[in-house]
Amino acid sequence: MYLLLLAVIYLAFISLGLPDSLLGSAWPTIRTEFGVPLSYMGWISMIISGGTIISGLMSERLTKKFGTRTVMIVSVFLTAVALWGFSTATEFYQMCLWGIPYGLGAGAIDAALNNYVALHYNSRHMSWLHCFWGVGTIISPYIMSYALTHTAWTNGYRMVSYLQFGIAAVLLFTLPLWKVNKSTAVKENNTEILGIRGALKIKGVPYLLIGFLSYCAAEATTMLWASSYLEGTRGAAKEEAAAFGSLFFIGITVGRFLSGFLSDKLGDNRMIRLGTSIALFGVCFITLPFKITSVIGFIIIGLGCAPVYPCIIHSTPKNFGAENSQGIIGIQMASAYVGSTFMPPIFGLIANHISLKIMPVYLAFFMILLLVMIAKTEKACHTNLSDSNR
């Protein structure tokens, strides 16, 4: 049952990744069809991320009341319905409306599943599970590219919604598998609710939240604007840019597979620093005025980003205690989606007034800020440990 449950969680992580790369790969076509400016993609992204912020903050209460498996299944069904809704949109405002249920579903499952894995599995499994998130992000741009070439972008969303409904059905039929960790789940559900104020009083948590926000700002900006950057600054065709945009996701997926072999040996904090440094090297590549170097650069950025998210999440129970992890991870998800909500549209506004060429500087700022905040978090956690041993 243990291995079967692990396989089910892998499948759930694929469902998390499937929708995440659709909007960025389809946006050059969608904005032309709807007749809206380049920056309007940021408004849809902001609405989606706003929903995830709300559900992330509610995740501690939802998970303790209903359990991880119930929250997961309801959330996957909710995202499937929202994706089908995107496929029916004929006006820009309709996409904005369907972004609300999509964001609510995505945030709840993200927080609940990440805490569950952080508590019950080691660092390499966290990396490999997030690798399967990357599998989902790789599959969907190619589905969208196929839809753009042969039919319409709406069919790309429709096909991914069908995949989501299928995954949700599998998760529903495998509910009994979750009994394998039932005793620890009952214990976790009986702990007191930490809440936002309680979490922020713990030394190091504010630094961690800023660092996580910075990482997700850089990741979301790359995810959403890579195709537009390649089209607008390197002359790639729309269909070509949609396919090339998926190379970032290939890099992050391959990187998470490889980091699974290293994370237990090097530790979470070293993996975060190593990955961020590699991503900064990739940023240098996309500044070069050639299409091929930009394509390679996005792959390198993906490789560098690979260990950061899973290692930040996996280190939370160790750094702040298992009894606090669900509350802190829920707030982490909210903080992450604040970065995902506001930073990509802000970049869109900057790009409209200056140029898409400013993207490497924008990414480098957040990656350097991440390194600073992780160092401060590590120092605060050492202080907490010293105080508890007195």
Secondary structure, DSSP 8 states (H G I E B T S, - for coil): -HHHHHHHHHHHHHHHHTTTTHHHHHHHHHHHHHT--GGGHHHHHHHHHHHHHHHHHHHHHHHHHH-HHHHHHHHHHHHHHHHHHHHT--SHHHHHHHHHHHHHHHHHHHHHHHHHHHHHS-HHHHHHHHHHHHHHHHHHHHHHHHHHHHS-HHHHHHHHHHHHHHHHHHHHHTGGGGGGGHHHHHHHHTS---HHHHHHTSTTHHHHHHHHHHHHHHHHHHHHHHHHHHHHHH---HHHHHHHHTHHHHHHHHHHHHHTTTHHHH-HHHHHHHHHHHHHHHHHHHHSS-HHHHHHHHHHHHHHHTTHHHHHHHHHHHHH-HHHHHHHHHHHHHHHHHHHHHHHHHHHHHHHHS-GGGHHHHHHHHHHHHHHHHHHHHHHHHHHHHHHT-
